[in-house]
């Protein structure tokens, strides 16, 4: 079922699950579950995210990041714990590091004004790039749809009902993050700072469309770093720390990084648009009973999605 691409990252056809019979759905679920157990990253095709929308999205975000710095800072999201709007250069760092990453980014999320969580805030959209809001919201909706399909399959793999996650992500505090890895000066390229230091993602799963340039690397279980170059017609989907906790480590949150370009390409920008899929704020991350036995005792403390998220936001410098 799986096609091996991306330097040993397996690729799957979502139609095997969404349009298949019970046997093909179960085979798909077992196959991606094993892939997530072994490396934590897969690629998927036939995801419904059109090339036209991808092109429109990238055009919009490139227009925004090309704006003068003082205009971008008008949309600063610091008062939202960085959960909406613009976050400037080197403001975020990997947990355990004091040096900020060489990137700037923008956050779009779900706005539910009658909910009490701080993570349901109004989006902040730049007026200078009028298509930015429409294209990012369309992308958010399609990415969430893909994420729910992946979670349906993983529920089967984890010996739960196929719809186990449905009422746990229907108000999920997910984030779409257009990222600009800006061209580096010669001083920045040798400063010890990197575009994105080694880290595991916080959330349940991350969905990533093809980036505009190489740089993403994944750490295999043997410690070897392998480059991942996504292609336009496929999405890369990886497990985050929350799903690793829920599955008691059965599904792996694999560390990854974005390395600085080679000296000949230091002046080249890189754009990337990950979708960080979270559960509802009150979703429990307590390890599933189906993932605990004598050989696999419980590894993590209990927490809700919101509790764990706020802990990690403090660790990476986006919340106090």
Protein Blocks (a to p, Z undefined) as FASTA:
>chain_A
ZZceehhiacddfklmmmmcfklmmmmmmmmmmmmmmnopacdehkopafklmmmmmmmm
mmmmmpcfklmmmmccklnnopgcjddehkbccehiabdcdddddddddddfkbmbfklc
cddddfklmmlmmmmmmmmmmmmmmmmmmmmmmmmmnopafklmmmmmmmccbdcddddd
ddddfklmmnopafbdcdddfblbdcddddfbehiacddfkopacdddddfkbccddddf
klmmmnnomaccdddddddddfklmmpccddddddddddfklcfbdcfklgcfklccfbd
cddfklmmmmmmmmnopaZZ
